[in-house]
Amino acid sequence: MSLVRVDCHLHTVASGDAVTTLDQLAERAARECLDVVFITDHNEISAAAAASELGVRVIVGEEIRTPDGDIIGLFLTERVPYVLPVAEVVTRIRSQGGLVYAPHPFDEGRSSLGRVLPGLCAAGAVDIVEVFNAKIETQGPNERAAALATAYALPGGAGSDAHDPAGIGAAYLEMPDFDGPASFLAALADARITGEYRPHAPRYPRRPAASGRALPFGPVTGRSGPPAVPGGRRRRRGTARWPWPA
């Protein structure tokens, strides 16, 4: 059985809040030994649709803002407009043969579906729940997502949620190869998740203060856990390897 490494959730410069170019994506994916990436830019599919000959298989996705939180469509052929009701977004994703993927559902610091997700799962409106997001520092939200997926017998996904090259490969699935939405869903039953917390790179450079000292700009992280290392990353805390389903 042929296995592939798949990052279900990452971003390029087309997202507006990310810096990764397609060339950088290709280089980093090769370094991280990724075989497949879902480009899930915010409210945009142009980069994913244009990606070709990158040395890594690219599947078109989109992270779509709704009034109830962000939702991702995978295997898309058309862009889905943002700020539509979540039920309408689900309908538009599925009308083009796509899969509905719930990203970082219990991360309170981002636009997430946690409040409405149980109802969506009960209604059969969700295909995959993201049970490991590499931008979540404390694992409680990921564990809640895994518990919810188990409760509704839904497969789990994993994504780096990378917005910069250094973040690519922080989380991925190792799973049987697939050739479309249906076989991807079937293969998730034998997927194994590998992931580590990897924070966003600082978005803005340091600039000097009047005292001559540098003032930090960009994301602020807590001081718990291992010390920071050059490149904006914390030391590896360990790799989460979750067999799925639980």
Salt bridges, closest charged atoms under 4 A:
ASP17 OD2 - HIS42 NE2 3.38
ASP17 OD2 - HIS163 NE2 3.44
GLU27 OE2 - ARG31 NH2 3.38
GLU32 OE2 - ARG28 NH2 3.22
GLU63 OE1 - HIS9 NE2 3.10
GLU63 OE1 - HIS11 NE2 3.09
GLU63 OE1 - HIS42 ND1 3.69
GLU63 OE2 - HIS104 NE2 3.15
ASP68 OD1 - ARG115 NH2 2.87
ASP70 OD1 - ARG65 NE 2.53
GLU88 OE2 - ARG92 NE 2.80
ASP107 OD2 - ARG110 NE 2.78
ASP127 OD1 - ARG94 NH2 2.93
GLU130 OE2 - HIS9 ND1 2.90
GLU137 OE2 - ARG234 NE 3.69
GLU137 OE2 - ARG237 NH2 3.38
ASP161 OD1 - HIS9 NE2 3.03
ASP161 OD1 - HIS11 NE2 3.18
ASP161 OD2 - ARG110 NH1 2.34
ASP161 OD1 - HIS163 ND1 3.84
ASP177 OD1 - ARG57 NH2 2.94
GLU196 OE2 - ARG198 NH2 2.99
GLU196 OE2 - ARG233 NH2 3.29
GLU196 OE1 - ARG236 NH1 2.71
